[in-house]
Amino acid sequence: MDRENIKFRILRYIHDHPNAGDTIEGIVQWWIDGDVGSADVEEVVRELVVENELCEKRVGKRRVYGSPDKMCK
């Protein structure tokens, strides 16, 4: 799966589930639901955080990603 498709699936998921928040592993399993490596997803997620399309929140030792409008306000 290419990076644009990963990005599209993440943005569609967050649009459909605005209160969602998950780790990279959860995003791979539940948001994308495809055969894709976590390293590729992590790169796309980092780009989306920089572009303010996702936010990152620390929960204990984990990093959770979600909607900047819902999760990080």
C-alpha positions as CSV (number, residue, x, y, z in Angstrom):
1,M,0.0,0.0,0.0
2,D,1.4,3.4,-0.9
3,R,1.8,6.4,1.4
4,E,-1.1,8.3,-0.2
5,N,-3.5,5.4,0.3
6,I,-2.3,5.1,4.0
7,K,-2.9,8.8,4.5
8,F,-6.3,8.6,2.8
9,R,-7.4,5.7,5.0
10,I,-6.2,7.4,8.2
11,L,-8.0,10.7,7.4
12,R,-11.2,8.9,6.4
13,Y,-11.1,7.0,9.7
14,I,-10.6,10.1,11.8
15,H,-13.4,11.8,9.8
16,D,-15.8,8.9,10.4
17,H,-14.7,8.4,14.1
18,P,-13.7,11.9,15.4
19,N,-13.3,10.7,19.0
20,A,-10.9,7.9,18.0
21,G,-7.4,7.7,19.4
22,D,-4.9,4.9,19.0
23,T,-1.3,3.8,18.9
24,I,0.6,3.1,15.7
25,E,-0.2,-0.6,16.2
26,G,-3.9,0.1,16.6
27,I,-4.0,2.4,13.6
28,V,-2.4,-0.4,11.5
29,Q,-4.9,-3.0,12.8
30,W,-8.1,-1.0,13.1
31,W,-8.0,2.2,11.1
32,I,-6.2,0.9,8.0
33,D,-7.2,-2.8,8.1
34,G,-4.6,-3.7,5.5
35,D,-1.3,-5.4,5.0
36,V,1.0,-2.6,5.7
37,G,4.1,-2.2,7.8
38,S,4.0,-0.1,11.0
39,A,7.1,1.8,9.9
40,D,5.2,3.1,6.8
41,V,2.2,4.1,8.9
42,E,4.4,5.8,11.5
43,E,6.0,7.9,8.8
44,V,2.6,9.0,7.5
45,V,1.3,9.6,11.0
46,R,4.3,11.9,11.8
47,E,3.6,13.9,8.6
48,L,-0.1,14.2,9.6
49,V,0.9,15.5,13.1
50,V,3.2,18.1,11.5
51,E,0.4,19.1,9.1
52,N,-2.0,19.3,12.2
53,E,-4.3,16.7,10.7
54,L,-3.6,14.5,13.8
55,C,-2.3,15.2,17.2
56,E,-0.1,13.1,19.5
57,K,-0.8,12.7,23.1
58,R,1.3,10.8,25.7
59,V,-0.6,8.2,27.7
60,G,1.8,6.7,30.1
61,K,4.7,5.4,28.0
62,R,2.5,5.2,24.9
63,R,1.9,7.7,22.1
64,V,-1.7,7.9,21.1
65,Y,-2.8,9.7,17.9
66,G,-6.2,11.2,17.2
67,S,-8.1,14.3,16.0
68,P,-6.6,17.6,17.0
69,D,-10.1,19.0,17.4
70,K,-11.2,16.3,19.9
71,M,-8.2,14.6,21.5
72,C,-5.8,17.5,22.0
73,K,-7.9,20.4,23.0
